[in-house]
Amino acid sequence: MQTDEEIGKVAAAVPVIISRALELFLESLLRKACHVTQSRNAKTMTTSHLKQCIELEQQFDFLKDLVAAVPDMQGDGDDPHGDSERGPRR
């Protein structure tokens, strides 16, 4: 920010504050995505888990366009809340 001529002058505290805000945002997103991953008994968090987290949490609505092209999760337990209308797979 400080080297970009279009931005102009930036107080020294601004990058620190933005960095901390980003850290808190990512911590929240990843904690909630971790719950989705654990609810599916998965050992690895995938982009599909992040997508479901973004779709389930209203606070992440602004990210929906970014994950629109990510494939949905496949298999049993697609819905961690048990609200699936499809019923069990056979």
Residue pairs with C-beta under 8 A, 6 or more apart in sequence:
1 7
1 10
1 14
1 15
2 10
2 15
28 59
29 50
29 53
29 54
29 60
30 45
32 53
32 56
32 57
33 45
33 49
33 50
33 53
34 45
35 53
35 80
36 49
36 52
36 53
36 56
36 80
37 44
37 45
37 46
37 49
39 77
39 80
40 49
40 73
40 77
40 80
41 77
42 49
46 73
47 67
47 70
48 70
48 71
48 72
48 73
49 73
50 67
50 70
51 67
51 70
51 72
51 73
52 72
52 73
52 80
53 60
54 60
54 61
54 63
54 64
54 66
54 67
55 64
55 67
72 78
75 89
76 88
76 89
78 84
78 86
